[in-house]
Amino acid sequence: MTILDKIVAEKRQEVARREAETSVAALQAQPGFMRPVLSARAALTAAGSTGIIAEFKRRSPSKGV
């Protein structure tokens, strides 16, 4: 058994344990479950919106940081 197989087996056990501990109803009762969904498309196409997606990189890994 490889280390990856061990990790996968342990995670499967953890998921099964967590599923047994918490019901779907308990998850749905949590405050953040029914929060409004944010839409990137709506934000970008909204009137008065700048519609810009940007990323700022200080250094480039390809240039050898």
MARTOR-849840 format. One line per field, with one value per residue (C-alpha): residue number from 1; residue in three letters; chain; x, y, z. Coordinates in pm, 1 decimal, padded with zeros to 6 digits, always signed. Example, Ala and Ser with C-alpha at 12.3 -4.5 7.8 and 13.67 -1.06 7.14 Angstrom:
2
num = (1, 2)
residuo = (ALA, SER)
cadena = (A, A)
x = (+01230.0, +01367.0)
y = (-00450.0, -00106.0)
z = (+00780.0, +00714.0)
//
This chain:
65
num = (1, 2, 3, 4, 5, 6, 7, 8, 9, 10, 11, 12, 13, 14, 15, 16, 17, 18, 19, 20, 21, 22, 23, 24, 25, 26, 27, 28, 29, 30, 31, 32, 33, 34, 35, 36, 37, 38, 39, 40, 41, 42, 43, 44, 45, 46, 47, 48, 49, 50, 51, 52, 53, 54, 55, 56, 57, 58, 59, 60, 61, 62, 63, 64, 65)
residuo = (MET, THR, ILE, LEU, ASP, LYS, ILE, VAL, ALA, GLU, LYS, ARG, GLN, GLU, VAL, ALA, ARG, ARG, GLU, ALA, GLU, THR, SER, VAL, ALA, ALA, LEU, GLN, ALA, GLN, PRO, GLY, PHE, MET, ARG, PRO, VAL, LEU, SER, ALA, ARG, ALA, ALA, LEU, THR, ALA, ALA, GLY, SER, THR, GLY, ILE, ILE, ALA, GLU, PHE, LYS, ARG, ARG, SER, PRO, SER, LYS, GLY, VAL)
cadena = (A, A, A, A, A, A, A, A, A, A, A, A, A, A, A, A, A, A, A, A, A, A, A, A, A, A, A, A, A, A, A, A, A, A, A, A, A, A, A, A, A, A, A, A, A, A, A, A, A, A, A, A, A, A, A, A, A, A, A, A, A, A, A, A, A)
x = (+00000.0, +00144.5, +00126.9, -00140.9, -00349.8, -00316.6, -00423.6, -00727.0, -00827.4, -00799.0, -01000.8, -01274.4, -01295.1, -01304.3, -01582.4, -01786.7, -01740.6, -01843.7, -02148.8, -02255.3, -02203.5, -02395.0, -02729.7, -02828.4, -03099.4, -02837.7, -02625.4, -02926.7, -03009.7, -02674.8, -02695.3, -02480.2, -02665.3, -02934.4, -02730.5, -02784.1, -02564.8, -02338.3, -02325.4, -02006.7, -02198.7, -02455.6, -02181.2, -01990.8, -02294.2, -02473.0, -02544.6, -02294.5, -02045.3, -01691.3, -01695.8, -01326.1, -01158.6, -00794.4, -00500.1, -00190.9, +00133.2, +00435.5, +00681.6, +00680.2, +00789.9, +00899.4, +01155.6, +01316.3, +01152.9)
y = (+00000.0, +00335.4, +00652.3, +00783.1, +00469.5, +00521.3, +00885.2, +00794.3, +00513.4, +00742.2, +01016.9, +00769.6, +00662.1, +01025.6, +01110.9, +00809.0, +00906.5, +01267.2, +01157.9, +00938.5, +01223.1, +01495.2, +01466.1, +01657.5, +01833.9, +01955.3, +02094.5, +02268.3, +02426.2, +02606.3, +02985.2, +03000.0, +02726.2, +02940.7, +03256.4, +03429.2, +03308.4, +03569.6, +03571.5, +03677.5, +03724.9, +03951.9, +04156.5, +04200.2, +04291.1, +04512.3, +04870.5, +05107.3, +04826.6, +04848.2, +04483.8, +04423.4, +04107.0, +04169.4, +04013.5, +04189.1, +03991.5, +04137.1, +03884.5, +03633.9, +03277.0, +03235.4, +03515.0, +03339.5, +03539.2)
z = (+00000.0, -00102.7, +00103.3, -00133.0, -00075.7, +00300.4, +00274.3, +00062.0, +00300.6, +00603.6, +00433.0, +00340.4, +00703.6, +00815.9, +00570.1, +00680.5, +01046.6, +00982.4, +00782.4, +01074.2, +01325.3, +01140.5, +00964.6, +00652.9, +00855.5, +01104.9, +00822.3, +00667.8, +01004.2, +01017.8, +00963.9, +00650.4, +00463.4, +00301.2, +00240.2, -00093.3, -00376.7, -00534.5, -00913.5, -01089.0, -01413.1, -01247.5, -01082.2, -01408.6, -01618.6, -01364.7, -01466.0, -01309.6, -01257.3, -01393.2, -01502.1, -01441.9, -01319.2, -01228.0, -01052.6, -00918.2, -00903.3, -00731.7, -00875.9, -01156.9, -01075.9, -01438.7, -01393.4, -01097.8, -00817.0)
//
